[in-house]
Amino acid sequence: MLTEEEFVEATALRRRGWSISAVARQLGRDRETIRAYLAGERAPGVRRRALPDHFAPFEPYVRERLGEDPHLWGSALYDEVLALGYPRSYVSFVREIRRRRLRPRCEACAGVKGRPTIEIAHPPGKEIQWDWLELPDAPWGGEAHLLVGTLSHSGRFRVVFCEGEDQAHLVAGIDGVLRRLGGTARRWRVDRMATVCDRVTGRLLASFAAVARYYGVAIDVCAARRANRKQEAQAKLDRFSGQVGDRRRRGGLTVAQAAAGERLLPVPALPYPATLEAERVVSAACLVAYEGNRYSVPPGLHGQRVTVRRRLGSAEIELLSASDVVVARHRLAPAGQGALRRSEEHRLALEQVVLQSLTSARPCRRKANRPPGEAALQAAAALAGEPGDVSVSLDAYARYAEAAR
């Protein structure tokens, strides 16, 4: 494959009267390659496929099927294209679907991104969060199953390797984590694990209820598709500057030793009262991040841009909307402390918005594996070269529907 630069040079040399062989020697390329590019048979920067595109004839059918049902199982669709003559493996089939971006995005099932959220207070010893972590290609072969238990108040966690994720291994992992933590919190929070509860209704299984009674805890099952996490880091730069930067050597002394003889002038007790402004985007929790801390604004502003304004030396900051209206004032927290400043008025208003937005209804029925529609049947007929209708057996859909139920 010739790059754009090589193609430009080859074209220029050819126009100056160089032979094909001379151009090929100059660029270190094969003569037939140079001849094909100069003749317009190949395009620069485009690699010629060494193998035929087996997926291309089936793309119209796959596009129609996924357009009709964005949640159609890849295995069900693979069975259909196999019957239509697709010659490659399932792995190659789904890889082409991802590469060509044929599966449409379902907006109804996009989760809670962009919706208002609010942080939950976690008193000491009240709650522990349980999560499974699967790691493929473990050194001993297969997949590693790790149960993670995290104390919600302090963030302290312990992890136990398990042989599987069935209920017995879950109980063994829980016990191992609790003994490593030195005890249990009063409540356990779990995702909708099939070994803990009914994944549709969220009701606790009787077998796991016995486990909870044994340990004397209550169980909280997370609502479906709810998860958000943030991070903050400023002190790392200060630590690096002091522990690494100041230890560099200059002229036989470290930077810190050399700085001790600088004889710097003292600075005033307060900084010059300049007014600082910075633009920020309001998070889904109606919080504005500034200098390693977060400050609340009224609900309804999430996703919008606001201006953070503060005067150097002042103990307050102002948050202004896009129309320069002050929407909140807060006491300034020390930079990098990870503090949260949420006024009681903002908290109560946001709680009302969040509670009103909660619903137990599913956005749409997923994994239904609906039969092909009219457009997909026409694409299948064109693929098979048949002028008439295409009959599709529904036996496979019955099996998939039964598995889904």
N, C-alpha and C positions, 0 to 999 in steps of 0.2 A: 504494500500500500504506500503510495506517495503522499507526503504531507503537502499542505498548501504551499509551503515555502519551496519544497523540491519541485512541485509542479510549475510554479512561477519561474524558477531558475531554468528548468528544462525547456519551457516555452521560449524564454529569452534566448537561450543558446541555439535553439533550433532556428529562430528567426534570423540569427546572425550567421546562418549557413552551416552550422555544425551538423555532422551526420548523426544518425540514430546511435551508432556504435560509440561515437565520441561523447555524446551526451550521457550514455549509459556508463561509460568509464569514468566520466567526471563525477557522476552522482553515486557510483558504486552500486548500480542497479542492473537488472537483466534487460537486454535489448527489447525483448517482447513486452516487458512491462512498460518501458518508456514508449514504445510504439502504440500500445493500447491507450495510454493516457493522452498522448498527443493526437490520436485519432478520435478522441471523444468517446471511446468505448467504456472507459472507466472514469469515475469522478474522484478527485483528490479528497483525502480524509475519510473516505467510505471504504470499509474493508469488505471485500467480496466474500460472500458466504461460501465456506468450504462444503457445507452440506445443504441439501434442499430444506426449505421451510415447510415442515410437515404440518404446522399448526395453521398456516395461512388459509387453506381451504375451509377449515372449520371455524374460523374466527367469526364470520357473520352469524352462524348458528349460536355460538357461545355468547356473543354480544346480545342477541335477541333474548336468549333464555335468562341471562343475568339482568337484563333490563326489565323483564317481566317479574322476576323474583330475585332481589339482591341478596337474599339469605339462602339461596339454593345451595345445598351441600355440594362441595367439589366432587365427592365420591359419586353422588347421584348423577351429576352432569358428566362425569367421566364414563359412567356406564352407558350413557346415551351416545356419546361420541364414539365409543368403542363399537357400538352397534352400527354406527354410520361409517366405520372404516378407519378410525384414528389409529395410527400404527405405533405410537410411542407409549411410554410408561405414565403412570399417574403422577409421579414426581415431575416429569417434564411438562405434563399438562397444566398442573397448578402453577408451575414456575412461569409458564407463558401467560397465564391469566394475570399473575401479579406484574410481570414485566410490561405487559400491554395495558395494564390498568383497566381491565374489562369489567370488574365488579364495581357497580356504582355505590356511592356513599349513601347510606340510609340516614337522613337527617333526624328521623324520629327516634332512632336508636343511638344517637351520637353521644349519649350519656349526659352528664351534668355540666359539661364545660360551658362556661359563660353564665351559668345561673348563680344567684346570690348564695353564699355560704357563710357560716359563722363558726368560730372556734368553740370547742367544748372544754369546759374546765374539768380537770382531773385531780381531785384531792389525793393526797398521799395514801397509798394502800388500797385505793378503791377499785382499780381496774387493771387487768392485764390483757394485752391483745395477742391472739394466736394467728399465725400465718404459716402456710406451707411455702417452701422455696424449693423449686426443682432445678437441678443443675445437670445438664446433659454431659455425656462423655466423661464420666467419673474415672479416676485412675484405675479403679478396680473393675471397670467395665459397667456399661449400662448407665442408668440415671441415678443421681444421688437425691434422696429425699431428706430435706432438713425442716424440722419444726422450730419456728422462731417464737419465743415468748418475750414480749416487751412490756415493761411497766409503764403505763401511760403517763404517770406523773413525772418520773425522773428520767425516763428514756433508757433505763438499764435493761439489757436483754441477755438472754442465754439461748444457745442453739444446740439441738440434739440431732444426730444422724439416725434415720429410721430406715428399715428395710422396705417399707411400703407406706401407703396412706390410708389403709383400711382402719376401722375403728379401734381395733386392738393396738395397732402400731401408734395410732394417735394418742391413746391413753398412756402407752408406755413412754412416748415422747413428752407428753404433758408432765408426767411424774418426774422424768429426768430433768426437765427444765426447772420445775418447782424446787427440786432438791438443790439444784445449782444456784438458784436465786435465794434459797434459804427460807422459803415460805410461799404462800399464795395470796393474791389480792382477793378482795371480797366478791368481785364480779369478773367473769371471763367474757371477753368480746371476741366473737368468731365471725368469719365470713360464712356464706351459705354453703358450708361443706355438706356433701351428701352423707357423711358419717356422723353429722351432728344434728341436722334438721332436714325437713322436707324443703328442697330447693325452690319449689314453687310457692308454697304457702309460708315458709319460714318457721313452721311449728317444730318444736324440739322433739327428737326421737326419744321414745321411752327408754331405749338402751343407753343413750347418752345422758338422759335425765338421772339415771341411777348413778352415773359417774359423778355428776354435779352434786348430788346429795351426799355421796361418800366424802367428797372434799369440802362440803359445806359452803358451796359458792352458788351464786346466781349466774344465769347465762343471758347475754345480750347478743342477738343475731343482727349483724349489719344489714341495712337495707341494700337492695341490689344496686350495683353500679354506683357506689358512692366512695370516692377516695381522692384526697388532695394532700400534698406535702410540700413544704417550702424549706429553704435553707438560707442561712445568712453567715457571712464570714468577713470580718475586717481585721480582727486582732492578729491574724496569721501574718499579715504584712509587717506589723510592728515587731512580732517575734522574729521574723526573718531578718529585719533590719538590725535588731539588737544582737541576735545570736549568731548570725552569719555575716552580715555586712560589716558590723563593727569589729569583727575578728580578722578582717583582711589586713595584710601587712604592707606597710609603706615605709621605706627607709629604715628598716630594722624595728619599727614600732607597729603596733596594731592601729587601726583607724580610731578605736576608742581611746587609746593612749595618746595619739596625736591630737585628738579633739580636746583632751583635757587641758592642753596649753593654748587653746584658741583665744582665751580672754574675751569672751563675747560680752556685749553690752546687755544689761537687763532690759526686758520688754515691759511695757505697761501692764497693769493688772488686768485690764480688759482690752479686747481687740478694738480696732477702729470700727465705728458703727456703720459699716457698709451693709446694704440690703442685698441679700442673696435670693435668687429665684431659680427654681428648677422645675422642669415639667416631669410629671409622673402619670402613669396609667393606674386607675383604681382597680384593685383586684376583685375577684368574685366575692370575697368576704367584706367588701366595702372598706378596704384598708389601703393606705398609701405608704409605700416603703420609702424611708429617707434616712440616710446615714446609719444603716443597720438597725433601725427601729421602725415600727408601724403605727400609723395614726388613722383613726376612723373618720369617715365622712357619712352623711346621711344615705340611706338606701336609695336606689335608683340611679346612682352615679357609677356603678360598676362597669368597667370597660371604657369609661370616658377619660379624657385627659384633664388633669388639674394642675395648678401651679402651686408649688410649695414656696412660701415667702417667709423669710426670717431675717431679723437684723442682728448682726454680730454683737454679742454681749447681752442680748435679750434672752429671757427664759421662756419665751413663747414662740410658736410658729403659727402661721395662717395658711389655710388651704383655700384656694380660689378656684371657682369654676371657669369654664371657657369664656364666660361673659364677664369675668373679673369680679364676680360676686363672692364675698367671703362665706364659705359654707361650713367652716369649722375652725376652731382655735384650740390648741393643745399646749400643755406644758412640755417644753423640750426635754427629751430624755438624753442621757449621755450617749455619745456616738458609739455604735458597735455593741450596745448592751443587749440587743434583741428584745427590747421592751415593747409592750403593746399598750397604746393609749387609746382606749375606746370609752367614750362618754356613755353614761347610763342611758341618756336619751337616744343615742344612736343604737345601742345594744337592743333596747326594747323595740324600737321601730324595725330593726333588721330581723329580729326574731319573728315578728308578725309576718313580714314578707316571706321568710323562709317557710314558716308553718303553713301559710296559705298556698305555697307552691308545691308542697309535698303531695304525692299521690301514690296509691298502690297499684294503679292501672299500668299495664305494660304498654309501651308506645305502639307496638305492632306485634303481630304474631310471627315470630322468627322460626326458622328451620322448618317451614311447612312443606318444602319441596313440592311445589305445585306442578302439575303437568304442563307440557309445552302449550303456549298459546298459538294463535293463528299465524303471527309473524314468524315465530320459531319453526312451526311446521312447514311454512313456505321455504324458509332457509334450508331446512333438512331435505325438502323435496328437490331444491336446486342442487344441493350437495350430492344427493344420490342420483341426480339426472333423471328423476321421475316426473312426468307431467301431471300425474294425478295426486290424490291425497296420500298422506303418510299415516299409517296406523302405528300408534305408540302403545306398548303394553304398560299397564299400570301396576303390574305385580311388584316392580322394584319400589314404586312409591308407597305401596302398602307396607312393605318391609320397613322403609325409612320412617313412615309415619308411626308405625308401631314402636320403633326404637326411640323416636322422639317423645312419644307418650310415656 
